[in-house]
Amino acid sequence: MERRRFLKGAAALPLLSAFERRLPGWATIAAPAKRRVRPSDASWPSAARWEGLRQAVGGSLIQPPPLFAGCASAPTSASCLDAVNNLRNPYYLGDQPAGTQCSGWLDAWTSSPSAYAVAARSTKDVVAAVNFARENNLRLVVKGGGHSYQGTSNAADSLLVWTRAMNTVTLHDGFVGRGCAGRQAPVPAATIEAGAVWTDAYDAVATKGGRYVQGGGCATVGVAGLIQSGGFGSFSKGYGMAAASLLEAEIVTADGVVRVANSCAHPDLFWAIKGGGGGSWGVVTSVTLRTHALPDCFGSADGEIRATSDAAFRILIGRFIRFYSERLFNPHWGEHIAIRRNNTLQLSMECQGLDKEEAARVWQPFFDWVKASAQDYVIVSPLKTDCMPAQRYWDAAYLKASGDTSFVGDPRPSAPEKHIWWVGDQNQAGEFWHAYESLWLPASLLQRQEALADALFASSRNWTVGLHFNKGLAGSPEEAVTAARDTAMNPAVLTAFALAIISVGGPPAYPGFPGPSPDLADARNKVAQVDQAMRELRKVAPDGGSYVSESNYFEVSWQRSHWGEHYSRLRAVKDHYDPDGLFFVHHGVGSEGWSADGFTRVS
């Protein structure tokens, strides 16, 4: 079965309204002016203090060199060639203390190593790092998977808490949250440490354990970061958001205290962790997620259709929207389609809960309609459905033996066999983003199909539009919607049938990379095209909001766009657990109180 993933592809700080400033929890915003220290400042910690931290963390304090440090002076050295040869290997990037999965964003940020990093191996190491940062007024950064498009897992002149080595996955037959005995029924679950990526989780839970855990579609994304930002995978239409499966989290908050947050202890913090954005609440050291029965198979529907004229393409879009509304708008079908400006429609859909024959019957009417209109449509790649055993979906050995070409394995000799990634995600390793936009599309648009199809066609004249049906919960089972309602996510997700994504990026642009520099003029021209493409969709969904993990770096009204009516409640939680703003990320809760680099308090 082939799997294709669509290439998911300066900031104004709005003043808070007078009403919001009167809300509970806002009183601590107006703290005295404060600036975090940099290595050039006299108050930067002394060598002796850094040595004290090194001892406290068992020697795991390092000074990360830039990713391409060896290339300037010795472009043919082993270290330079190693970095260049692994530039598109997401596991290699994640294994470097200075590595980020993206190399930056045009006119926004570039990948920068921290001054120091604690390569944490335990919660005790995390506590030591958090206390040191707070006591010495340092800029603190947290990195697990390092997949932030917004650059939130790196900052120059900072102390990095790097959790990569904390990647254990533990399965539970009957988990009850701490302090919840007698209040919760035991449920199957998995406890996953903060440095694990989703392929680690799927290997333990599905391949070896025969269960399903709702996570991300991209196998190399960090588990903890995805949970904090909401989280969607190929099968979220059936199982709901990843964050809604959270049963418990261990987190080190700004005061250096290890807290276990669940529905029985620190429920406000627990709620905020479920979709309130990564890096804002503390260092999450582990999450415990509910697991589900694994279906017999995971299915797919793939193909690519090119229309021979603009008029035929507009008809094709409308026909697919009607087909989706009638046959696919249900818990079974997720993933996405791409509507391209060269008049092609690419299908990359996946399903659960159906066998191969059932999936084929669903799609037969649409496939037959396309084939019957040969004068208007060319089938670029075969229209087909397929199915594979669900327990083997992430099984690297099985995929390799079956000749599946949809995945790539980490080629380094010491790499675990389980460490694979999908070919469709390949370009995201090292990607330099030019523009990235997302918009929730409300299910009410499925009752206005002509207007929706017109907007999608108009948008596609400017740039490719991706409709990610698994990233909207309209059409999901009621229990999935109810669970998502008890998260910090923008409530727009509850009534959205899809998330529209329009993006563009280019080759890696890491500092020191011995390759061609980006064509900035061309990049800015593409940004303008993406902007216009999204404007066409906003005509039919003006208040859709966007997904915090996949949004515009320069979003002006980010508080409402990312969290809607939940923002004031999130801000109150932030002020309670982190009143001095130790945990800062771009467009994170409370970040409007700081300069864009997170070093100077501005309100």
C-alpha positions, 0 to 999 in steps of 0.5 A: 500500500502506498502512502503519500503525504502532502508537502506541508508546503515580522510578527505584530503583537496585538494589544490586549483588549481592556476586557481581557486585561480585567480577566482573572490571572492577568495581574502578573503581566505588568511585572518589572522590566526584565531582560534575560542574560546573554554570554556577553553580559557580566551577569552570565553564569561563571565557569564555576557555576556551569561546572556545578550544573555539569556535575548536577546532571552527571556530566550531561552538559554540553556546548553544542557546535553549529550543525555545519561547524566543520564546513567553513574551515574544512569542507572535505572533513569527515564532520562536514561530509557527515552533516551534508550526507545526512541533511535529509535524514530526520533521525540524524538531525534529531540526534544533533544537539544543534539540529532542527528538523527545519532549517528556518523560515524566510524573514523569521528565524534560522536554526541556531545552537544554544550556548549550552545544552543539558542532554537530559537522561532523567527527570532529575536532570530536567529539574536541575536545568530548569532551576539553573535557568530560573536562578541565573535569568537565562533564556530556556529552550526545550527540544524533543523531536525538534519539528517546530515549524515556528522555530520554538525548539531553538534559540541562540544564547540559550540553555537547551533542555534536550530530552532526546535520550529519554525515549522509553515506552511502557505499556499498561493493561489497566492504567489509573491516573495518580490520585484517581483510584476509585474515580477512574476505571483502569484502561489500556495505556502507554507511558511515553517519555519526552524524547520518543518520536512517533515511530518509537511509540507505534513500534512498541504499541502497535507492532509489538503490542497489538494496540493502537495509539493515536499519534501523528502521521509523520513518524519522526515528530516528537510525541510530547510536542505533538500532544501539547499542540493537539495532534492529528494522524492519518486516523484521527477522524476515527480516534480523535485528536492525540491530545484527547487521549492524554490520561496523565503527564509528568511535567517540570514547571518553572519553579522546578517542581515535578508535577503529575497532571491529570483530571484528578491533580492539577486539572487546570494544567492538565487541560492546558497541556492538551493542545495549549501549545508546546514549550509554554507550560514546563518541560513535559517529561512523559505522557500517558496515552489511552490505547485502542483496539487495533483494527484488522487493516488500514486501507488507502485510496490513491491516484492522480487525475489531470483535467484537460481544461480549467472548466473540467477541473472546476467540475472535477473539484465540485464532483469530488466535494459532493462525493466526499460529502456523501461517501467519505464524511465519516469516521473511516476516512482521513488524510488528504487531497491536493488540488494543484494549479496545473489542474491535477487532483491528487488523492492520498486518502487512508481509512480504518474500520473497512476491509479491502472490498468495502473500501473499493466499493466506496470509491468505485462510483467516483473512479467510474465517473472519472474513467467515463469522462476520458475526454476531460480527464487523464489518469496520471497515476492509477486510481486504486484502493488497497489494504494492509494488516494494521499491525504491520503498518509501522513494521519496518521488517515487514515493509522491507520484506514486502517490497513496500517503497513508501518508506525510507530507513535511517541508513546509519549503521547503528540506527534501529531498524524501526526508525523509518519515515515516509517518502512523502515526508522526505522534503520536510527534513531540512526544509526552509519554509517560505510560507505556511498557512492553515485554515479550519473549514467548517462542515457547514461548507458541505451544504454550500458545495458550489461556493466551496468548489469555487473557492478551492478552484480560485485558490488553486490558481495561485498555489496548491491547496491541501485538504487534510480531512483527518485534521477536522473532527466533524464527522468523527464519532461523538466520543471523539468529539466529546473528548476533544471538547475537553482540550485547549484546542480552538473549538473550531476544530470540533465543527471543521470537516478539514484543515486547508494547508497552503505552503511552500518551502525550499532546500535547506538553508542552515547557517554554514551549509556549503550549498547554494543560498536561497533565492530570496526574490523568488521565495518572496514571490511565492509567499505572495502567491500563497497569501492570495491562495489563502485569501480566496479560502477565507472568503468562505471561511473568514473565522476558521482559525488555524492549527497552532503547529501548522500556521503562519509565523506572522499571524497577527491575531494568533491568540484567537486564531490558535485557541479561540475562546480558550485563550483567556483561560490558558493565559490564567493557567500560564500566569499561575504556573509560570508568572515570570515567563520562564517558558517562552515560545513564539506565539505561545501563551503569554509571549505577547509580554516579551520581545520577539526573541524572548529576551526582554519583557515588554509588558 
